[in-house]
Amino acid sequence: MNISKNLYSIKNTLLGMLILPLLFIAESNAAIYKWVDSEGTVHYGQQRPSDVTAEKLDIQQEPTTTFRSDAKDTVKSEEAAQDAEQKPAEEAARQEEKKPETAAEKKQRLEACARARKSLATMESIGRIRSKDAEGNYTYLSQQQKEAQMKQARDLIKKYCY
Protein backbone atom coordinates (compact mmCIF):
# COMPACT_ATOMS: atom_id res chain seq x y z
CA MET A 1 0.00 0.00 0.00
CA ASN A 2 2.80 2.38 0.76
CA ILE A 3 4.20 1.96 -2.75
CA SER A 4 0.86 2.78 -4.37
CA LYS A 5 0.59 5.97 -2.29
CA ASN A 6 4.08 7.01 -3.38
CA LEU A 7 3.28 6.31 -7.03
CA TYR A 8 0.05 8.26 -6.72
CA SER A 9 1.93 11.18 -5.15
CA ILE A 10 4.62 11.11 -7.86
CA LYS A 11 1.98 10.93 -10.58
CA ASN A 12 0.13 13.95 -9.15
CA THR A 13 3.36 15.91 -8.83
CA LEU A 14 4.33 15.23 -12.43
CA LEU A 15 0.84 16.06 -13.64
CA GLY A 16 0.98 19.35 -11.72
CA MET A 17 4.37 20.16 -13.21
CA LEU A 18 2.95 19.64 -16.70
CA ILE A 19 -0.27 21.57 -16.21
CA LEU A 20 1.10 24.57 -14.28
CA PRO A 21 3.13 25.98 -17.20
CA LEU A 22 0.06 25.69 -19.43
CA LEU A 23 -1.84 27.98 -17.08
CA PHE A 24 0.87 30.64 -17.39
CA ILE A 25 0.89 30.33 -21.18
CA ALA A 26 -2.87 30.80 -21.29
CA GLU A 27 -2.58 33.86 -19.05
CA SER A 28 0.17 35.44 -21.15
CA ASN A 29 -1.93 35.03 -24.30
CA ALA A 30 -4.99 36.66 -22.72
CA ALA A 31 -6.66 39.19 -25.01
CA ILE A 32 -7.01 42.88 -24.20
CA TYR A 33 -10.15 44.66 -25.34
CA LYS A 34 -10.84 48.37 -25.81
CA TRP A 35 -14.30 49.92 -25.85
CA VAL A 36 -16.06 53.25 -25.37
CA ASP A 37 -19.06 53.48 -23.06
CA SER A 38 -22.21 55.57 -23.60
CA GLU A 39 -20.58 58.57 -21.88
CA GLY A 40 -17.57 58.50 -24.22
CA THR A 41 -15.08 57.08 -21.70
CA VAL A 42 -12.51 54.66 -23.10
CA HIS A 43 -12.11 51.39 -21.18
CA TYR A 44 -9.64 48.51 -21.41
CA GLY A 45 -10.13 45.00 -20.07
CA GLN A 46 -9.39 41.32 -20.48
CA GLN A 47 -13.04 40.35 -20.91
CA ARG A 48 -15.15 41.45 -23.86
CA PRO A 49 -18.17 43.44 -22.66
CA SER A 50 -21.51 42.06 -23.82
CA ASP A 51 -23.44 45.34 -24.13
CA VAL A 52 -21.06 47.33 -26.41
CA THR A 53 -18.80 46.68 -29.37
CA ALA A 54 -15.20 46.11 -28.28
CA GLU A 55 -12.01 46.12 -30.29
CA LYS A 56 -9.48 43.35 -29.61
CA LEU A 57 -6.03 44.92 -29.29
CA ASP A 58 -2.92 43.24 -30.65
CA ILE A 59 -0.42 43.58 -27.82
CA GLN A 60 3.13 42.70 -28.76
CA GLN A 61 5.32 41.80 -25.86
CA GLU A 62 8.82 43.23 -26.10
CA PRO A 63 11.63 42.73 -23.63
CA THR A 64 11.57 45.54 -21.12
CA THR A 65 15.31 45.76 -20.60
CA THR A 66 18.27 45.71 -22.91
CA PHE A 67 21.34 44.06 -21.56
CA ARG A 68 24.53 46.03 -21.81
CA SER A 69 26.10 43.61 -24.31
CA ASP A 70 22.99 43.91 -26.53
CA ALA A 71 23.23 47.69 -26.41
CA LYS A 72 26.87 47.58 -27.40
CA ASP A 73 26.06 45.27 -30.30
CA THR A 74 23.34 47.66 -31.47
CA VAL A 75 25.69 50.63 -31.27
CA LYS A 76 28.39 48.70 -33.10
CA SER A 77 25.99 47.67 -35.89
CA GLU A 78 24.81 51.28 -36.27
CA GLU A 79 28.44 52.41 -36.43
CA ALA A 80 29.17 49.74 -39.03
CA ALA A 81 26.29 51.02 -41.16
CA GLN A 82 27.62 54.58 -40.89
CA ASP A 83 31.11 53.37 -41.75
CA ALA A 84 29.78 51.56 -44.83
CA GLU A 85 28.13 54.77 -46.02
CA GLN A 86 31.24 56.89 -45.45
CA LYS A 87 33.88 54.49 -46.80
CA PRO A 88 33.30 55.11 -50.53
CA ALA A 89 33.77 58.87 -50.07
CA GLU A 90 36.86 58.34 -47.92
CA GLU A 91 38.34 55.90 -50.43
CA ALA A 92 37.83 58.40 -53.24
CA ALA A 93 39.55 61.11 -51.19
CA ARG A 94 42.46 58.78 -50.46
CA GLN A 95 42.82 57.87 -54.13
CA GLU A 96 43.13 61.55 -55.01
CA GLU A 97 45.69 62.17 -52.28
CA LYS A 98 47.49 58.93 -53.01
CA LYS A 99 51.18 59.50 -53.06
CA PRO A 100 53.80 56.97 -52.14
CA GLU A 101 53.98 56.53 -48.39
CA THR A 102 57.48 56.25 -46.98
CA ALA A 103 58.35 53.54 -44.51
CA ALA A 104 58.62 56.11 -41.69
CA GLU A 105 55.20 57.60 -42.52
CA LYS A 106 53.64 54.16 -42.65
CA LYS A 107 55.15 53.28 -39.27
CA GLN A 108 53.79 56.51 -37.72
CA ARG A 109 50.37 55.92 -39.27
CA LEU A 110 50.19 52.34 -37.97
CA GLU A 111 51.28 53.46 -34.47
CA ALA A 112 48.59 56.15 -34.47
CA CYS A 113 46.08 53.52 -35.62
CA ALA A 114 47.08 51.16 -32.79
CA ARG A 115 46.84 53.96 -30.18
CA ALA A 116 43.38 54.99 -31.40
CA ARG A 117 42.10 51.40 -31.38
CA LYS A 118 43.50 50.77 -27.90
CA SER A 119 41.99 54.01 -26.62
CA LEU A 120 38.56 53.16 -28.06
CA ALA A 121 38.66 49.61 -26.68
CA THR A 122 39.56 50.94 -23.23
CA MET A 123 36.77 53.51 -23.26
CA GLU A 124 34.22 50.88 -24.36
CA SER A 125 35.22 48.45 -21.62
CA ILE A 126 35.43 50.89 -18.70
CA GLY A 127 32.40 52.52 -17.12
CA ARG A 128 33.96 55.72 -15.78
CA ILE A 129 37.06 57.41 -17.14
CA ARG A 130 39.39 59.44 -14.96
CA SER A 131 41.65 62.13 -16.36
CA LYS A 132 44.43 64.17 -14.82
CA ASP A 133 44.50 67.94 -15.27
CA ALA A 134 47.58 70.22 -15.51
CA GLU A 135 47.67 70.65 -11.72
CA GLY A 136 47.71 66.90 -11.12
CA ASN A 137 44.09 66.65 -9.92
CA TYR A 138 41.94 63.76 -11.08
CA THR A 139 38.46 64.32 -12.48
CA TYR A 140 35.93 61.95 -13.97
CA LEU A 141 34.61 62.48 -17.48
CA SER A 142 30.88 62.93 -17.90
CA GLN A 143 29.05 60.56 -20.24
CA GLN A 144 28.96 63.28 -22.91
CA GLN A 145 32.70 63.90 -22.61
CA LYS A 146 33.34 60.15 -22.80
CA GLU A 147 31.19 59.84 -25.94
CA ALA A 148 33.01 62.81 -27.51
CA GLN A 149 36.37 61.15 -26.86
CA MET A 150 35.08 57.86 -28.26
CA LYS A 151 33.94 59.67 -31.42
CA GLN A 152 37.34 61.30 -31.68
CA ALA A 153 39.02 57.87 -31.38
CA ARG A 154 36.72 56.45 -34.09
CA ASP A 155 37.60 59.38 -36.38
CA LEU A 156 41.31 58.70 -35.81
CA ILE A 157 40.76 55.01 -36.60
CA LYS A 158 39.07 55.99 -39.86
CA LYS A 159 41.95 58.30 -40.68
CA TYR A 160 44.90 56.06 -39.82
CA CYS A 161 43.65 52.46 -40.05
CA TYR A 162 43.22 51.82 -43.75
C-alpha positions in Angstrom: 0.0 0.0 0.0 2.8 2.4 0.8 4.2 2.0 -2.8 0.9 2.8 -4.4 0.6 6.0 -2.3 4.1 7.0 -3.4 3.3 6.3 -7.0 0.0 8.3 -6.7 1.9 11.2 -5.1 4.6 11.1 -7.9 2.0 10.9 -10.6 0.1 14.0 -9.2 3.4 15.9 -8.8 4.3 15.2 -12.4 0.8 16.1 -13.6 1.0 19.3 -11.7 4.4 20.2 -13.2 3.0 19.6 -16.7 -0.3 21.6 -16.2 1.1 24.6 -14.3 3.1 26.0 -17.2 0.1 25.7 -19.4 -1.8 28.0 -17.1 0.9 30.6 -17.4 0.9 30.3 -21.2 -2.9 30.8 -21.3 -2.6 33.9 -19.0 0.2 35.4 -21.2 -1.9 35.0 -24.3 -5.0 36.7 -22.7 -6.7 39.2 -25.0 -7.0 42.9 -24.2 -10.1 44.7 -25.3 -10.8 48.4 -25.8 -14.3 49.9 -25.8 -16.1 53.3 -25.4 -19.1 53.5 -23.1 -22.2 55.6 -23.6 -20.6 58.6 -21.9 -17.6 58.5 -24.2 -15.1 57.1 -21.7 -12.5 54.7 -23.1 -12.1 51.4 -21.2 -9.6 48.5 -21.4 -10.1 45.0 -20.1 -9.4 41.3 -20.5 -13.0 40.3 -20.9 -15.1 41.5 -23.9 -18.2 43.4 -22.7 -21.5 42.1 -23.8 -23.4 45.3 -24.1 -21.1 47.3 -26.4 -18.8 46.7 -29.4 -15.2 46.1 -28.3 -12.0 46.1 -30.3 -9.5 43.4 -29.6 -6.0 44.9 -29.3 -2.9 43.2 -30.6 -0.4 43.6 -27.8 3.1 42.7 -28.8 5.3 41.8 -25.9 8.8 43.2 -26.1 11.6 42.7 -23.6 11.6 45.5 -21.1 15.3 45.8 -20.6 18.3 45.7 -22.9 21.3 44.1 -21.6 24.5 46.0 -21.8 26.1 43.6 -24.3 23.0 43.9 -26.5 23.2 47.7 -26.4 26.9 47.6 -27.4 26.1 45.3 -30.3 23.3 47.7 -31.5 25.7 50.6 -31.3 28.4 48.7 -33.1 26.0 47.7 -35.9 24.8 51.3 -36.3 28.4 52.4 -36.4 29.2 49.7 -39.0 26.3 51.0 -41.2 27.6 54.6 -40.9 31.1 53.4 -41.7 29.8 51.6 -44.8 28.1 54.8 -46.0 31.2 56.9 -45.4 33.9 54.5 -46.8 33.3 55.1 -50.5 33.8 58.9 -50.1 36.9 58.3 -47.9 38.3 55.9 -50.4 37.8 58.4 -53.2 39.6 61.1 -51.2 42.5 58.8 -50.5 42.8 57.9 -54.1 43.1 61.6 -55.0 45.7 62.2 -52.3 47.5 58.9 -53.0 51.2 59.5 -53.1 53.8 57.0 -52.1 54.0 56.5 -48.4 57.5 56.3 -47.0 58.3 53.5 -44.5 58.6 56.1 -41.7 55.2 57.6 -42.5 53.6 54.2 -42.6 55.2 53.3 -39.3 53.8 56.5 -37.7 50.4 55.9 -39.3 50.2 52.3 -38.0 51.3 53.5 -34.5 48.6 56.2 -34.5 46.1 53.5 -35.6 47.1 51.2 -32.8 46.8 54.0 -30.2 43.4 55.0 -31.4 42.1 51.4 -31.4 43.5 50.8 -27.9 42.0 54.0 -26.6 38.6 53.2 -28.1 38.7 49.6 -26.7 39.6 50.9 -23.2 36.8 53.5 -23.3 34.2 50.9 -24.4 35.2 48.5 -21.6 35.4 50.9 -18.7 32.4 52.5 -17.1 34.0 55.7 -15.8 37.1 57.4 -17.1 39.4 59.4 -15.0 41.6 62.1 -16.4 44.4 64.2 -14.8 44.5 67.9 -15.3 47.6 70.2 -15.5 47.7 70.6 -11.7 47.7 66.9 -11.1 44.1 66.6 -9.9 41.9 63.8 -11.1 38.5 64.3 -12.5 35.9 61.9 -14.0 34.6 62.5 -17.5 30.9 62.9 -17.9 29.1 60.6 -20.2 29.0 63.3 -22.9 32.7 63.9 -22.6 33.3 60.2 -22.8 31.2 59.8 -25.9 33.0 62.8 -27.5 36.4 61.2 -26.9 35.1 57.9 -28.3 33.9 59.7 -31.4 37.3 61.3 -31.7 39.0 57.9 -31.4 36.7 56.4 -34.1 37.6 59.4 -36.4 41.3 58.7 -35.8 40.8 55.0 -36.6 39.1 56.0 -39.9 41.9 58.3 -40.7 44.9 56.1 -39.8 43.7 52.5 -40.1 43.2 51.8 -43.8 
